[in-house]
Amino acid sequence: MTIKYSLLAILAVSPCYGNQLRSEFERRTAQIWPVNVGQIYNTLERLERDGHTERGVADEHGHVMWHITPAGREEAAAWLSRATPRADARDDLAAKISLAISLPGVDADALIDIELQAARMRLHEAEQRRDAEPNPLSALILSAAVHRARADVDWLSTVRVASAEQAPEPLAVDTRRPRRGRPKKAVA
């Protein structure tokens, strides 16, 4: 969804052709999310179908210019004025560690160490990339990767300590049949 709304936001500033939009998106996001021009054109066509963009005339180089519609402008403004939902509800790392701890025969401590080493490497690389970035806007964007990696390091360090202090027993598979249907309503 970010690509869709990003294209609308850029088009709200000025009409652009597809490859120009790709370049503008990457320039404004420190190239942390590379996107191919085919994805840009597919998204533009969906936005056109939905009434958010329209094709203009080709420029002197044959590039078809895309314009934002009033509906597209409203959509971009709405996106830029609301909080971004985070995908934290499904955290792959937390799920993997939790499963490893709960499964018999799995060396969860070894996995935690592997993940912690990888997170520290991501943190180091992200800090180097951010510190080497001359563009302040790009450095600000790259600092988000630093904070995410640091959060992983902090969380994994907490898990390692908790696992050493109070290692939970692995869980056997529950042989009771799961209930089917809707859960019973609580009686008030």
N, C-alpha and C positions, 0 to 999 in steps of 0.2 A: 504494500500500500504506500510506502514511503516514496517510491518512484513516481507513482501516479500523482500524488499531491505535490511532490517536488517539481515535477514538470509544470503543473498548473501554476505554482507559485512563481516559477521563472517566467512563464509566459505572461503572467500578470504584469511583469516589468516591461517586456518587449516581445514581439513576435520573433520566432526562431525557426530554423530548420532542424531536422532530427539530429544530425551529428553535432550541431551547435549546442543543442540541449544536452546531449551527452557530455560534451566538454564543459558546459556551464555547471552541470550537476557535480561532476568530478572536481572541478575547480573550487566549488563552494563547500565540498565535503572532504577536502584534503585527500581525495582519491582513496579513501578507506573503504569505499564500496564501489568497486569497478562495475560498470554496466556496459553491455554491448549495445551497439546502435540498433541491432534488430529488436532488442527488448524495448528500446525507446520507441521505434516505429509501431510495434505491436500495441504498446500502451497508448500512443497517440491515436491509433485507430479505435481502440476501445473508448477513449475519452471522446472522440468524435461521435461514435455510435450513441454514447450517453448524453450528447449535447453539451459537452464541456469545452470542446475545441472545434475549430473548423479550419479546413485547408484554405490557404490564400493562393495567390499567384506565385509562380516561380520567380526567383531573382535572376539577375543577369548570368549567373553561373548554373542555372537550372535547378537550384535548391527550392523545394516547395516550402513556403513559409507557413507556419502554423500559428493560429491566433486563438486566444482564449475568448470564450463566450461569456455573457453576463452570468450564466449558471456556473460556469467554471470558475469565474472570479469569486463568486459567493462560496463555492466549495473550497477554494484555496484559502480564503479569509477565515472560514470556519475552522479549517485544519490548523491554521497558524494561531488560533485563539483558544484551543482546547489542549488539555493535558494529553500526552502520548501514553497509551496503555503499554505497560511493560509485559513482556512474555515470561515473567518470573514464575508464573504459576507452574510451568513445566520446566524445571531446571534439570537438564540432563546430568550435570555433574553431581548434584545433590542426590538424584535418583540412583545413579550408579554407585555412589559411596554407600547409600542406605542399603541397597540390595547386597552389596559386597559384605557389609557388616552382618546382615541378617542371614546370609547363606552359609550352611555348614561346608567346611572344606575350602573356603576361600580365604586367602591371606589378605584381609582388608587393610592391615597396617602397611603391607607392601604396596597395595594400590594407592593408599593415601600418600605414601612417600613419592610414588611415581607422579601422581597428580600434582602434588605440592612442588616437586622439581619442575614440572612443565609450567605451572602457574608462575613460579619465580622466573623462569626463562621468558615467558610472555611479558611479565612485568619489566624485566631488564630491557628487552627489545623495544617495548612500547616507550619506555623512558628515553632510550637512545634516539628513537625516531622523533619523539616530541622535542627533545632538547636540540636536535640538529635542524629542526624546521625553522626557516627564517621568517615565514609568514605567520603573524600572530593569530590570525583566524584559524589557519591550519593547525597551529600548535594547540590552540584551545580545543579543537575537535579531537586531536590526537591525545589530549589529556584525558578524555573519556575512556580510552582504552587503558590508560595507566590506572585509572581509578577502578575499572572493572577487574583488571588483573590483580591489583592490590586487594580488592575485596575477596577474590578467590584465594589468595595467599592467606589472608586473615582467617577466612572461614575454614580452610583446610588445616591451618595450625590449631584452631579451636577444636576441630574434629579429632585431630591426632591426640591432643591432650585429653579430651573426654574419653576417647577410646582406650587410652593407656590407664586412666584412672578408674573407669567403670565400664569395662568392655561388656556390652550386652551379649547375652547368649544367642547363638544362631537360632533361627526359627525353623522348626520342622514344618513340612507341608501339612496344612490342616486337612484332615480326611473327611470332615463333615461336609455334607453337600451344601453348597451355597443356596440361600433362599432365592427363589425366583420372584419376579414381580416387584411391585412398588414396596418401599419400606412402610411399615406400620406407622400410622400417625400417633404422635404422643398425645395421651389423654391429659387434658388440663385440669 
